[in-house]
Amino acid sequence: MPDLSGAARQLSEWDGDLVLLNFWATWCPPCLREMPLFQDRYAEYTDDGFTIVAVAIDEVDATRGFAATHALEFPILVGQAEAMAASSDYGNRMGVLPYSVVIDRNGVVRETHRGEVTRADLDRWLRTYL
């Protein structure tokens, strides 16, 4: 799936990291509320082997604009049907947004979460799996 620059990316690039895979869209209010928390925790824990891969089910221009306006530094991938299929592959059969998946350093899915991730959720995952 392409990132905001159009480069093809694969989740395997982050093998060995704790990954929060987040499916979202710029038109989804709960998705947008998560982003400041995600940026904060990404900045704090990236050197410890934590990354966030945000998969926007959206248009590239809208996603690029949102990411620039909010100074998001974590990897953002963009797709439509491909992104929805990936979300479904991780258990999101109903297509709920936001949808988050916690993947441990060994590539094992440890958590799935439908709806907005709270600070308590994210901090618990970091304590448990990082």
C-alpha positions in Angstrom: 0.0 0.0 0.0 1.4 3.5 -0.8 2.5 6.1 1.7 1.8 9.8 1.3 4.7 10.2 -1.1 3.4 7.3 -3.3 6.1 4.8 -2.2 4.9 1.2 -1.7 5.2 0.1 1.9 4.8 -3.2 3.6 4.1 -3.9 7.3 7.1 -6.2 7.3 9.3 -3.0 7.3 8.5 -2.7 11.0 9.2 -6.3 12.0 10.7 -6.3 15.5 8.8 -3.3 16.6 5.6 -3.0 18.6 3.1 -1.8 16.0 -0.2 0.0 16.4 -1.9 -0.5 13.1 -4.7 2.0 12.9 -7.4 2.2 10.2 -8.9 5.7 10.0 -10.3 8.4 7.7 -10.2 12.2 7.7 -14.0 12.3 7.6 -14.3 10.2 10.8 -14.5 12.4 14.0 -13.4 9.7 16.5 -10.4 8.9 14.2 -9.3 12.5 14.2 -9.6 12.7 18.0 -7.0 9.8 18.3 -4.3 11.5 16.2 -2.9 13.9 18.8 -2.5 11.1 21.3 -0.9 8.8 18.7 1.6 11.5 17.7 2.4 12.2 21.4 3.0 8.5 22.1 4.9 7.9 18.9 7.3 10.7 19.7 7.8 9.5 23.2 8.3 5.7 22.4 9.6 5.4 18.9 13.2 5.1 20.1 12.0 2.2 22.3 10.8 0.2 19.3 7.2 1.4 19.1 5.6 2.6 15.8 2.2 3.6 14.6 1.2 2.7 11.0 -1.9 4.7 10.2 -3.9 3.3 7.2 -6.2 6.0 5.8 -9.2 4.8 4.0 -9.4 8.1 2.2 -8.2 10.2 -0.6 -4.4 10.9 -0.8 -4.8 14.7 -0.9 -7.1 14.9 2.1 -4.9 12.6 4.1 -1.7 14.5 3.1 -3.3 17.8 4.1 -4.5 16.5 7.4 -1.1 15.0 8.2 0.7 18.2 7.3 -1.7 20.4 9.3 -1.3 18.2 12.4 2.4 17.5 12.0 2.0 13.8 12.1 5.4 12.0 12.0 4.4 8.4 12.0 4.0 6.4 8.8 0.7 6.9 7.0 -0.5 4.6 4.2 -3.4 5.4 2.0 -5.9 3.2 0.2 -9.5 2.7 -0.5 -10.6 -0.9 -1.3 -7.2 -2.3 -0.5 -7.2 -0.6 2.9 -10.7 -1.9 3.7 -9.6 -5.4 2.7 -6.6 -5.2 5.0 -8.8 -4.0 7.8 -11.1 -7.0 7.2 -8.1 -9.3 7.2 -7.3 -8.1 10.7 -10.8 -8.9 12.0 -12.8 -5.7 11.1 -15.5 -7.5 9.2 -18.0 -4.8 9.8 -15.8 -2.0 8.5 -15.8 0.0 11.7 -13.6 3.1 11.9 -11.4 3.7 13.7 -10.1 0.2 14.1 -6.8 -0.6 15.7 -4.6 -3.7 15.9 -1.7 -4.1 18.3 1.0 -6.3 16.8 3.9 -7.4 19.1 7.6 -7.5 18.2 7.2 -11.1 17.0 4.4 -10.2 14.5 1.6 -11.7 16.7 -1.7 -9.8 16.9 -2.2 -9.1 20.6 -5.2 -6.8 20.6 -7.9 -5.5 18.3 -10.0 -2.5 19.1 -13.1 -1.1 17.5 -13.7 2.6 18.0 -11.7 5.4 19.5 -8.5 4.4 21.3 -8.2 6.2 24.7 -5.1 7.3 26.5 -5.7 4.5 29.0 -6.0 1.9 26.2 -2.8 3.0 24.5 -0.8 3.3 27.7 -1.9 -0.2 28.8 -0.8 -1.7 25.5 2.6 0.1 25.8 3.1 -1.2 29.3 2.1 -4.7 28.4 3.8 -5.3 25.1 6.7 -2.8 24.8 
